[in-house]
């Protein structure tokens, strides 16, 4: 048994995520890889887990945008900051594209599966009200964070009632900090996936992030971002964000250990993977 996860739109998205089950053998993996290569897609291999690798990490970008919205940052500013990081779209735009009603369904299923361990994502009440009370499902029905009945699309005027704007202007230093916040939140989740064994190859982690959810290509990918920031500096900045925004920025212990030893992902793991 093996999972083959395509991305939408399938004709344009080049990545395919191959998901290993607990007892998946090498023959199944070889066949899946062969199949994906023959249809001229790029495969990465991950272990099973909620959201696999790509959907799980991509979701943090959207969720952090929702956290910014709850904080009172204007929606236009949030999406401009998101695009300025090098991401293909802002967090709210991306949320509309994915579909708001899908987010609500995923949240309900996750709560059911995790029980007491479930923690609602930032902004989940806003999205639930938009979907269940107002019938705003996102781009697919022309009504989400944006109204799509005109071109170019415009921010839905009613959003200000659900998320009153407190910040509609930031200094350049503050913009840079918020850009870093969006990128680091995703990178922290990638590190958590690594800790849990969902992914174990820095190359696949980077390629998968860029091709699957458009993680700012100029960075080289989230693992390269961490390496180039320097693990010590990355951990220190993530700790600042954890104190400011919460435990979602808390880095795994192995990352602290690597930082203390002056190690990098590509320096430590690339050789191991190649040898294996």
N, C-alpha and C positions, 0 to 999 in steps of 0.2 A: 504494500500500500504506500502511495506517495502522492503528495500534493503538487499541482502545477498551477500557479497563481498568475493570471494575466492581469494587465492593467488597461484601464479605459482611457481613450479609445484604442482598441486592440491593434487596429491597423497602423497607428502612429507610435504607440509606446513600445520601445524596443526591449524593455526588461521583462524577464519571466523569473518569478521566485519559485524555486523548487523546495518543497517542504518535506523534510524527513520525518517519518513517524518513529515511534519508539523502537520498532523492530524492522524498519526498512533495511533491506540488504543492498549490497553493492550492485547486484544485477539490475534491480529496479532503478537505482540512481543512474547507472550507465545508460539505460534505455531512455530515461527522462531527459538526460543531458543530450543524448544523440538526437532525440526528437526536436528539442528546442533549437539546437544548432541547425538542423535541417530546414526549419522554417525561418531561419535567419534572424533569430532573436538572441539576446544576451542573457544567459542564465546565471543566477547566484543560488547557492545552496544554503538553506537555513534549517534550524531545528524547529519543531512545532512549538507553538505558544500563542497566547491570545493576541490577535492582531499580527501574528507572524513577526517579521522584522519591519517591513516597510510601512504597513498600515499603522502599526503601533507607534513608530517614530514620527510619521507624518502627522498623526493626530495631535501631537504635542504642539506643533506649529499653529494649528487651528485653535487649540485650547488656550494657548498663551495669548493669542489675539483676543479671545473672549475674556480672558482675565484683564487685559488692557481696557476692554470695553467696560467691564464692571468697575474699573478704577476711575472711569470718567474721561478717558482719552477719546477724542472725537474719532468716529469711524473712518473719516477721510484720512486723518493723520495715521491711524493704525495701518491702513492698507498702503499708504505712501511709504511708510517705514518698512513694511514687509517687502514691497517691491525694491526698495533701496538696498536691501540686504543682498539682492541678486536672486531672490526667489521669483518664480514666474508670475505669481499673483499675490495679492495681499491675503492675510488670514481670513477676512470676512468674505472676500470674493471667492476664495477657495472653498469656504464653507458652503456658500451658495451653489457652487459647481457640484460639490459632492452630494448635496441635498440635505436640508435641515431635518426633514422627516426621517431620513436614514439615521442621522445622529440621535434622534429621540429613540428610535427602535433599538439601536445599539446600546444606548444607555440603559434602557429597560431590561434588555437581555443580560447585560453585564451585571446589573444590580441583582437580578434573579440568580445568576450563576455564582456570584461572589458572596451574597448574603451580607453578613455584618462587616465583611472586609471591604465592601464597596464604598468608594469615595466619589461623590459627584464631581464632574469636571467643572472648572470655572464657567460661569455663564449658562449653565444647563437650564436654569429656570427661565432665562430670557428666551432660549431656543424653544423650550417646551411651550411657552405662551404663544410664541410666533406660530408654531405648528398647530397646536391643539385648539387655541382660541381664535386665531386669525387666519388660519389656512395658508400661511406663507411657507412654502416648501423649498424655496430657493429658485435657481435659474430655470428649473424644469417646468414650473408653472408661472414663471415670470414675476414672482413675488418672493423676496427674501430680505436680506439686509439691503438689497438694492431693488429698485423698480426697473423692470426690463421692457416696459411698454413704450419706451422712447430711446433714442440713440443720441449721444451716449447714455448709458444707464446712469441713474442717480441714486444716491442714498435715500432709502425709504424715510419719509419725514416722520412717521410714527415711531421710529426707533428711539428718538430722543425721550419719549415718554417711558419706555422700558429701561433705557440706559442714559440718564441725563448727562450731558456733556459738562465736564468740569475743567478739562484741559483741551484747548484748541490751538495751542501754540507751544513749541518747545525750542530751546536753544540748540545750536549745532551740537554742543557736547551732550545734551540730553537725547537728541536724536541718535547719535552714535551709540550711546548707552542702551537705548531701546532696541536698536538694530542688533547689538551684541546679545542682548537678552533673548531675542527670538532665535538666534542661531545657537546659543549655548543651551537653551532648553532642549532643543532637538539633539544636540551632541551628548548631553547628559543621558538622555534616554537610550541613545546608541550604546553608550558605555554600560548602561544597565542590561541591555540585551547581551552584551559581551559577557558580563558577569554571570548571567543566567545560562550561557551557552547557546543562545539562540543563533548567534553568528560568531565566527572565530577566525575570519580572514579579513585583515584591514583593507585589502583590495576590493573584496566583494562588498564590504560594508560601504566603502566610498562610491564604487560604481553603482551599487543598488540605490543609494540615497540620491545620487544625481539623476539617474535614469528613471527611477520610480516616482519620486515626488518633487523632483526639480531642486533638491537642496543646492543652494547657491554654488554654481559650478566653479566660480573663481576661487573658491576655497580649496578645491580638490576633493571635497567630501568632508563629512564630519570627523572622521578619524584623522585625516590630514590637518583639519582645523585644530584639533586638540594637540597634535604633534607640533605644529608650527607655532601655536600659542605658547608651547612649552607646558608640560603637564603641571609643573608647579604653579605657573601663572594661571592656567586654566582652572585648577582646583581652588586657588585663592579667589578668583573672580566668581566662580560658582558658589563659593561659601558666602560671598557678599550678597549674591542674589537669593540664596537660601534664607539668609537672615531677613532680607527685605521682603521677599515674596512667598517663602514657604518651603516645605520639605521637598517639593517637586524638583528643586535644583540641587538637592543633596547628592553628592557623587558617591559611587560605591567605594568601599575600602580599598579594593585592589588598585584603584586609580591613585589613591593617596600613597599607597606603597610604591607604585611605579614612580610617582613624583619624587618621593624621598630618595629613590635610587638614581634619579636622573635618567630614567628609561623613556623610550618612545614605543608606540605601537608598532610602527614599521621596523624599528630596530630589533624589537624583542620577538615579534610574532611572525613576520614575513618568512624568515628563515625556517622557523619551526614548521610552518604550513607547507613550504616547498619541500622540505625533507619528508614530511608525512605523505 
